Amino acid sequence: MAHEVRILLVRHGLTDKTGPVLAGRTPGVHLNDAGRAQAERLAERLEGVPLGRIVSSPLERCRETAAPVARSHGLRTRTDRRLLEVEYGQWTGRSLPELAKTKLWSVVQHRPSLAEFPEGESLLESGTRIVSLIESMRRTTEGNVLCVSHADMIKLAVAHYAGMHMDQYQRIVIAPASVSSLRFGTFGCQVERLNDCGTLDDLIPPGRSHKRRQNRSNAAREWGHA
């Protein structure tokens, strides 16, 4: 059987700043009540899904999202700075309506491959960071790895592995506490799921749940005909 790795990319749950403010790397941004409920629900959705590792962005909202999953699986959450939010520099902490009035906003939306945030990093650098982590895990691990990160970071990773030009990454939507899955196997990389906020039962191996499951061949699943 070919070496198989599945990277489950999870966006952190809701915070009070999610939406109106670009929190970026601001410290002390925690999950709110809705976000904590999302994190608990995430652990329920992943119950029965075997996980070999849990890796998180060092920011509090990501570690708090990972915590219920780590508890339910008996794993320790490790942090990796390659999963950190984009370094937005001077954009950090500003409202989105305010940022939408800047010249850079149009570049970020339509030509993100050219976008570099003042006193921050470029989106190209951000994408390179998360792809370097995924490539490292793809070569050195097997099974399922859960990575908790941020919307732009996950969008950049999915765009890369879907073969999309980086300038199209804004077409991807990543909701709070959603799961996106990259599966590396016989057919290379496949985007197995995207922005999934529903059941993850199909990732549970047969025999691990009381629910009936059909034992499908790996090749059939990879080809997309199962």
FENCORDA-V854176 format. One record per residue. N is the residue number from 1. RES is the residue in one letter. PSI is psi as a letter, one per 20 degrees, with the letter a starting at -180 (* if undefined). Layout:
n={N N}
res={RES RES}
psi={PSI PSI}
This chain:
n={1 2 3 4 5 6 7 8 9 10 11 12 13 14 15 16 17 18 19 20 21 22 23 24 25 26 27 28 29 30 31 32 33 34 35 36 37 38 39 40 41 42 43 44 45 46 47 48 49 50 51 52 53 54 55 56 57 58 59 60 61 62 63 64 65 66 67 68 69 70 71 72 73 74 75 76 77 78 79 80 81 82 83 84 85 86 87 88 89 90 91 92 93 94 95 96 97 98 99 100 101 102 103 104 105 106 107 108 109 110 111 112 113 114 115 116 117 118 119 120 121 122 123 124 125 126 127 128 129 130 131 132 133 134 135 136 137 138 139 140 141 142 143 144 145 146 147 148 149 150 151 152 153 154 155 156 157 158 159 160 161 162 163 164 165 166 167 168 169 170 171 172 173 174 175 176 177 178 179 180 181 182 183 184 185 186 187 188 189 190 191 192 193 194 195 196 197 198 199 200 201 202 203 204 205 206 207 208 209 210 211 212 213 214 215 216 217 218 219 220 221 222 223 224 225 226}
res={M A H E V R I L L V R H G L T D K T G P V L A G R T P G V H L N D A G R A Q A E R L A E R L E G V P L G R I V S S P L E R C R E T A A P V A R S H G L R T R T D R R L L E V E Y G Q W T G R S L P E L A K T K L W S V V Q H R P S L A E F P E G E S L L E S G T R I V S L I E S M R R T T E G N V L C V S H A D M I K L A V A H Y A G M H M D Q Y Q R I V I A P A S V S S L R F G T F G C Q V E R L N D C G T L D D L I P P G R S H K R R Q N R S N A A R E W G H A}
psi={q q p p p p o o o p q r a q r i i o f h q n h c j p q j o r q a g h h h h h g g h g h g h j p i o p p h q p p q q i q g h g h h h h g h g g g h i k q p p q q p i i i q q p n i c i i p i q q g h g h i i q h h g h g h h h l h i i p p p p k b r q h g h g h h g h h h g g h g h h h i r q b p p p p p b r g h g g g g g g g g i i k q q h i j h i i p p o q p j q p p p p p o b h k c p p o h q p l p j b q k h i i p q p i i q i q p q p n q q g g g g h i j k *}
